Amino acid sequence: MRVTRWPNAIVALLLTTGCGGRPSAPAERTGSTSPPELETVRVVEQAASVTLDLPAELEPYESVDVYPKVTGFVKAIRVDRGSRVRAGDPLIDIEAPELLAQRAEAQSRLQGAEAQLAIARAKVDGDTSTFDRLKAASATPGAVAGNDVVLAQKNVEAGHSQIVAAQQTVEAARQAVLSITDMESYLRVVAPFDGVVTERNVHPGALVGPGSGAGAGKPLLRVVRNERLRLTVPVPEAYTAGVTNGARVPFTVPAYPGVDFFGTVARAANTVDARTRTMAVELDVMNADGRLPSGTFCQVRWPVRRPTPSLFVPSHSIASTTDRTFVVRVRGGRTEWIDVKTGLTSGTLVEVFGELRPGDEIIARGTDEIRPGTEVRVTEVKPAGR
């Protein structure tokens, strides 16, 4: 390889120029950097109207467990599970021979009390007649002793007291007969309202009664009214402000996929369950055809509407740390964290509550890596779903 050798004078001249002479070009700055450029969106204000899918359960409008009121043996059962009944229809016949003996005894006591009342009245009639005659005779001086007149009057007064006591005895005996007669009416168990029998727990020959028999803790039958149902919806606490009586709400059931049923908001508990933070709202559901059985689980499309417009931001513009939820607002070219609380979700937008105003500019993709006070350049984009 051929090596070119420079003269010493030329080398010295080059070194002198590089160290002490003027540079041929100015040095380039390396310390200054431009602010980062980030995409931003605007806070929008719009009406909050969304639909939530809430679980619910259909319950019978009325439900009664039928228990026996007297002790006896089941003589006949006229219905079974699934039987449709009308109010007053006989359901079960119970026989209790001891009630017949009790009624006969009560009637005998009533007849005895009535006889005593008749005797007391007859005695008073006799005493009254005697008193009247003595009083008339006493008008002739010396004909009747005055003491005899007084005794006759006292007998009449005592007789009237005996009549009152006898009347009370008769009334008590009559009430005893009526009470046993009412108990006898309990031997025929009837339907309390129009409905369907959903449960049967006894058979003919079983001993039943209040607190007696092997199945004392179970009802004889269960009757429910199902041509009208209650749909109980647990509405989350945050959405209870939009509950309006009379609103028509759709729901679906697994047995009829793709079919919409409707209920009308009728009642609200007006109190929030402390365990679930929900309020029970009841809808009336007409079920004349009986297609919807009670106990069915449903999915209710619950409408939620705010009385006033709300602020919305894209969901990805909300950032969270272990102790706060916030958006990054840009004001005057610098960033600041604004704490927010989230609410409803409408498409890609989320309802927020905080120190924000419509039109505020926020970072499109919020993150805690963008620290407050950071200088940025922004490019506004239109949020999807607006």
C-alpha positions in Angstrom: 0.0 0.0 0.0 1.3 3.4 -0.9 1.2 6.0 2.0 1.1 9.6 1.2 3.4 11.7 3.4 2.4 15.3 4.1 5.1 17.9 4.6 5.5 18.9 8.2 4.7 22.5 7.4 1.3 21.7 6.0 0.4 19.5 9.0 1.3 22.3 11.4 -0.8 24.7 9.5 -3.9 22.5 9.6 -3.5 21.9 13.4 -3.2 25.6 14.0 -6.3 26.3 12.0 -8.4 23.6 13.8 -7.5 24.7 17.3 -7.3 28.5 17.3 -8.7 29.7 14.0 -12.3 30.4 13.1 -14.5 27.4 12.2 -15.6 27.1 8.7 -19.3 26.7 9.8 -21.3 27.6 13.0 -21.8 24.8 15.5 -25.4 23.3 15.6 -27.5 23.5 18.8 -28.3 20.2 20.5 -30.1 21.3 23.7 -33.5 22.6 22.4 -36.4 20.2 21.7 -40.0 20.9 20.4 -43.0 20.0 22.6 -44.7 16.7 21.8 -47.7 16.7 19.5 -50.8 14.9 20.8 -54.4 14.4 19.6 -57.2 16.0 21.5 -61.0 15.8 21.5 -63.7 18.2 22.8 -66.0 17.5 25.8 -69.5 17.3 24.4 -72.8 18.0 26.0 -75.9 16.0 25.0 -79.0 14.3 26.4 -78.2 11.2 28.4 -80.6 8.5 27.1 -79.4 4.9 27.1 -80.9 1.4 27.6 -79.6 -0.9 30.3 -80.1 -4.7 30.3 -81.2 -5.6 33.9 -82.1 -9.0 35.3 -85.6 -9.4 36.8 -88.0 -12.0 38.0 -91.7 -12.5 37.3 -93.8 -13.0 40.4 -97.5 -13.7 40.8 -99.7 -10.7 41.5 -101.2 -12.6 44.4 -100.0 -15.8 46.1 -101.6 -17.7 49.0 -100.5 -20.7 51.0 -103.7 -22.5 52.0 -103.6 -23.9 55.5 -106.4 -25.8 57.5 -108.2 -23.8 60.1 -109.6 -26.8 62.0 -108.2 -30.2 62.9 -109.7 -33.1 60.9 -109.1 -35.7 58.2 -108.9 -34.9 54.5 -112.1 -36.4 53.0 -111.6 -35.3 49.4 -109.3 -33.1 47.2 -111.1 -31.6 44.3 -108.0 -30.0 42.6 -104.4 -30.8 41.7 -101.3 -29.0 40.6 -102.1 -26.9 37.5 -105.9 -26.8 38.2 -107.5 -23.4 37.4 -109.9 -22.2 40.0 -112.4 -19.4 40.5 -112.9 -17.5 43.8 -115.1 -19.6 46.1 -114.6 -22.9 44.3 -114.2 -25.9 46.7 -110.7 -27.2 46.9 -110.6 -29.7 49.9 -113.2 -31.3 52.1 -112.3 -32.1 55.7 -114.3 -34.2 58.1 -114.3 -33.7 61.8 -117.0 -35.7 63.7 -116.2 -34.0 67.0 -117.5 -30.8 65.6 -120.9 -32.3 65.2 -120.9 -33.3 68.9 -119.8 -29.8 69.9 -122.5 -28.2 67.8 -125.2 -30.5 69.3 -124.0 -29.7 72.8 -124.0 -25.9 72.1 -127.5 -26.1 70.7 -128.6 -27.9 73.8 -127.2 -25.2 76.0 -128.9 -22.6 73.9 -132.3 -24.3 74.3 -131.7 -24.6 78.1 -130.8 -20.9 78.2 -133.9 -19.9 76.2 -136.1 -22.0 78.6 -134.6 -20.2 81.6 -135.3 -16.9 79.9 -139.0 -18.0 79.4 -139.3 -19.0 83.0 -137.8 -15.7 84.2 -140.3 -13.7 82.0 -143.3 -15.8 83.2 -142.3 -15.2 86.8 -141.9 -11.4 86.2 -145.3 -11.4 84.6 -146.9 -13.1 87.7 -145.0 -10.8 90.1 -146.1 -7.8 88.1 -149.8 -8.8 88.2 -149.6 -9.4 91.9 -147.9 -6.0 92.5 -150.6 -4.3 90.4 -153.5 -5.8 92.4 -151.8 -5.1 95.8 -151.2 -1.5 94.7 -154.8 -1.1 93.7 -156.1 -2.6 96.9 -153.8 -0.4 99.0 -155.9 2.6 97.9 -158.4 1.4 100.5 -157.1 2.2 103.9 -156.4 -0.9 106.0 -157.1 -3.4 103.1 -153.5 -4.3 102.4 -150.4 -3.9 104.5 -147.9 -1.4 103.1 -145.0 -3.8 103.5 -146.7 -6.4 101.2 -146.8 -3.8 98.4 -143.1 -3.0 98.8 -142.2 -6.7 98.7 -144.2 -7.2 95.6 -142.5 -4.3 93.9 -139.0 -5.7 94.9 -140.0 -9.1 93.4 -140.8 -7.4 90.1 -137.5 -5.6 90.0 -135.6 -8.8 90.9 -137.4 -10.6 88.1 -136.4 -8.0 85.5 -132.7 -8.4 86.6 -133.1 -12.2 86.2 -134.5 -11.6 82.7 -131.5 -9.5 81.7 -129.1 -12.2 83.0 -131.0 -14.9 81.2 -130.9 -12.9 78.0 -127.1 -12.6 78.3 -126.9 -16.3 78.8 -129.0 -17.0 75.8 -126.8 -14.6 73.7 -123.6 -16.3 74.8 -125.1 -19.7 74.0 -126.2 -18.5 70.6 -122.7 -17.1 69.9 -121.2 -20.5 70.8 -123.5 -22.2 68.3 -122.5 -19.6 65.6 -118.8 -20.1 66.4 -119.0 -23.9 65.9 -121.1 -23.4 62.8 -118.3 -21.1 61.4 -115.8 -23.8 62.3 -117.8 -26.3 60.4 -117.7 -24.0 57.4 -113.9 -24.3 57.5 -114.3 -28.0 56.8 -114.7 -27.0 53.1 -111.6 -25.2 51.9 -112.4 -22.8 49.0 -110.3 -20.7 46.6 -109.5 -17.2 47.9 -109.4 -15.7 44.3 -109.2 -16.6 40.7 -105.9 -18.4 39.9 -104.1 -21.7 39.5 -103.0 -24.3 41.9 -99.2 -24.6 41.8 -98.6 -26.9 44.8 -100.4 -29.8 46.5 -99.0 -31.4 49.7 -101.8 -33.7 51.1 -103.8 -36.7 50.0 -107.2 -38.1 51.2 -107.1 -39.5 54.7 -104.3 -37.3 55.9 -104.7 -35.7 59.4 -104.4 -32.0 59.0 -105.0 -29.0 61.2 -103.2 -26.0 62.8 -100.0 -27.6 64.2 -101.0 -31.2 63.7 -100.1 -34.0 61.3 -96.8 -34.9 59.7 -97.0 -32.0 57.2 -98.0 -29.4 59.7 -95.4 -26.9 58.5 -96.5 -27.2 54.9 -99.6 -25.7 53.3 -102.3 -27.9 51.9 -102.2 -26.1 48.6 -100.7 -23.0 47.0 -102.9 -20.8 44.8 -101.4 -18.0 42.7 -103.1 -15.4 40.6 -101.2 -15.3 37.3 -103.4 -13.5 34.7 -101.6 -10.5 36.1 -98.0 -10.6 37.2 -95.5 -8.5 39.0 -92.1 -7.9 37.3 -89.7 -6.9 40.0 -86.6 -5.0 38.6 -83.6 -4.1 40.9 -82.7 -0.7 39.5 -79.1 0.4 40.4 -79.0 3.4 42.7 -77.4 5.7 40.1 -80.4 5.3 37.7 -83.4 5.5 40.1 -84.0 9.2 39.2 -85.5 8.2 35.9 -88.2 5.9 37.3 -91.6 7.1 36.0 -94.9 5.5 36.8 -96.9 4.5 33.7 -93.8 4.0 31.5 -94.0 1.0 29.2 -90.8 -1.2 29.4 -89.9 -4.1 27.2 -88.4 -7.4 28.4 -87.6 -10.9 27.1 -87.8 -14.4 28.6 -85.7 -17.5 27.7 -88.8 -19.5 26.7 -89.7 -17.2 23.8 -86.4 -16.0 22.2 -86.9 -13.0 20.0 -90.3 -12.1 21.4 -90.8 -8.8 23.2 -93.1 -8.6 26.2 -94.1 -5.3 27.9 -94.8 -4.2 31.4 -96.0 -0.9 32.9 -94.1 0.7 35.8 -96.6 0.6 38.7 -94.8 0.8 42.0 -91.4 1.6 43.4 -90.0 0.8 46.8 -88.6 4.3 47.3 -85.8 2.9 49.3 -82.4 1.6 48.3 -81.3 -1.9 49.5 -78.1 -1.3 51.5 -76.6 -4.6 50.5 -77.1 -4.4 46.7 -77.4 -0.6 46.3 -80.5 -1.1 44.2 -84.2 -0.1 44.4 -87.0 -2.6 43.7 -89.3 -1.3 41.0 -92.5 -3.3 40.1 -94.0 -3.5 36.7 -97.5 -4.8 36.1 -97.6 -7.5 33.3 -100.9 -8.6 31.8 -100.8 -12.4 31.3 -104.4 -13.2 30.2 -103.2 -16.1 28.0 -101.0 -17.6 30.7 -97.9 -17.8 28.5 -95.6 -16.3 31.2 -95.3 -18.5 34.3 -94.4 -16.9 37.6 -90.8 -17.3 38.7 -89.4 -16.8 35.2 -86.2 -14.8 35.0 -86.2 -12.0 32.5 -83.9 -9.4 30.8 -85.4 -6.0 31.0 -84.4 -3.2 28.6 -84.5 -0.5 31.2 -84.5 3.1 29.7 -82.4 5.6 31.6 -82.8 9.3 30.9 -81.3 12.3 32.7 -83.6 15.3 33.4 -80.8 17.6 32.0 -78.0 17.2 29.4 -74.8 15.6 30.6 -71.1 15.9 29.6 -69.6 13.0 27.5 -66.0 12.1 26.6 -64.5 9.1 24.7 -63.9 6.1 26.9 -60.2 5.9 26.0 -59.7 9.5 27.1 -60.3 8.6 30.7 -57.3 7.5 32.7 -57.1 5.9 36.1 -54.6 5.3 38.9 -54.9 3.5 42.2 -56.5 6.5 43.8 -58.1 8.7 41.1 -59.9 8.7 37.8 -59.2 11.7 35.6 -59.0 13.2 32.1 -56.0 15.3 30.8 -57.2 18.7 29.8 -55.1 21.1 27.7 -55.3 24.8 28.5 -52.9 27.4 27.3 -50.7 24.7 25.7 -50.1 22.9 29.0 -51.8 19.8 30.5 -53.7 19.5 33.8 -55.5 16.5 35.4 -59.2 16.9 36.0 -60.8 14.3 38.4 -64.1 12.9 37.1 -66.7 10.3 38.0 -68.2 8.2 35.3 -71.8 7.5 34.6 -73.7 6.1 31.6 -72.1 4.7 28.5 -73.5 5.7 25.1 -71.7 4.0 22.3 -68.0 5.0 22.6 -68.8 8.0 24.8 -68.9 7.9 28.6 -70.8 10.3 30.8 -68.5 12.2 33.2 -69.0 14.5 36.2 -66.3 16.9 37.2 -64.8 20.3 36.8 -65.4 20.3 33.0 -67.3 22.4 30.6 -68.7 21.7 27.1 -66.0 22.3 24.5 -63.0 21.7 26.9 -60.1 20.2 25.0 -58.8 16.9 26.5 -56.1 14.4 25.4 -57.7 11.8 23.2 -55.9 8.9 24.9 -55.6 9.6 28.6 -52.6 8.3 30.5 -50.8 9.1 33.7 -47.6 9.3 31.7 -48.7 12.8 30.6 -47.8 14.7 33.8 -49.6 17.9 34.8 -47.9 21.1 33.5 -46.4 19.4 30.4 -46.2 21.7 27.4 -47.8 20.1 24.3 -48.8 20.8 20.8 -52.3 19.5 19.9 -54.1 18.2 16.9 -57.9 18.0 17.4 -59.7 15.0 16.1 -63.5 14.2 16.0 -64.5 11.5 18.5 -66.2 8.5 17.1 -69.7 7.8 18.2 -70.7 11.4 18.6 
